[in-house]
């Protein structure tokens, strides 16, 4: 079954105050896949999360003047079939990033074929994988490929491709955006509202310009009316929040040959953050016991927060003292 969220969006949801011409509101139906795992309803209470006791092996493949690669494998699941399934998916995504050594296989960013000229060559390349989230039977990873291309006129073109994978560790299934939220969440409303706020917060100037946002690490330019997040929106998760990825897969925007990560803090959808409670197992799936826990960054990122460490029976707890 599919979970439908009817989104009544202005044609320029993100830049409504900056466009010269306004369009009439249009209704668009966005269908999100039903979450897998346990049914989780709001509000969700998250005192802390338990760290998955798996081993993360970082493997350096190449380390030369021109190419550096670092990938990840996991170890520590009792079910070797599930473990192999996850590692195979990680390797497949890593190999996809490595394929960009052939610059003709670079993703179709807007304008890339105009900027990379005929007879251009690969100058250097860095590919690495990092674990961004590892708690409560969920594993999140972030993939990065930095590619420098040299044109025949000695000019350089820089391409950054980023992607994410999120797994549940019980069966090794890859998760969708809807799995992050509670089953009763209105994904479209929650994400689009938070995205607007995040873009304004991460804009490096006081106001967006007529056609986009000057981010601290690049420019996000609107090229067609933005009608909201799609069910296929690329993302990854971390201890800080949900990271939405904008690039060649999100044609509403030109990102200047760079995948841009816009962070939606957990604070924005705290009652509807279902991922921490979605997956449980009646049996122990790990070869090592679960003993460590941690706090996620759930506070308002706009407020100053002071913490102290309290030790009780040799266990450390991070306590929120005050907010200003």
Secondary structure, DSSP 8 states (H G I E B T S, - for coil): -EEEEEEEE-TTSTTTTT-SS----EEEEEEEE---SS---SS---S-EEB---EEEEEEEEESSSEEEEEEEEE-BS-HHHHHHHHHHHHHHHHHHHGGGSGGGS---TTHHHHS-TT-EEEEEEEEEEEEEEETTEEEEEEEEEEEEE-TTS-EEEEEEEEEEEEETTT--B--GGGGB-TT--HHHHHHHHHHHHHHHHBSSSS-BTTEEEETTEEEEE-S------TT--EEE-SSEEEEEESTT-TTEE-TTB-EEEEEEGGGGGGGB-HHHH---SS--BSS----EE----S-TTS-EEEEEEEETTEEEEEEEEE-
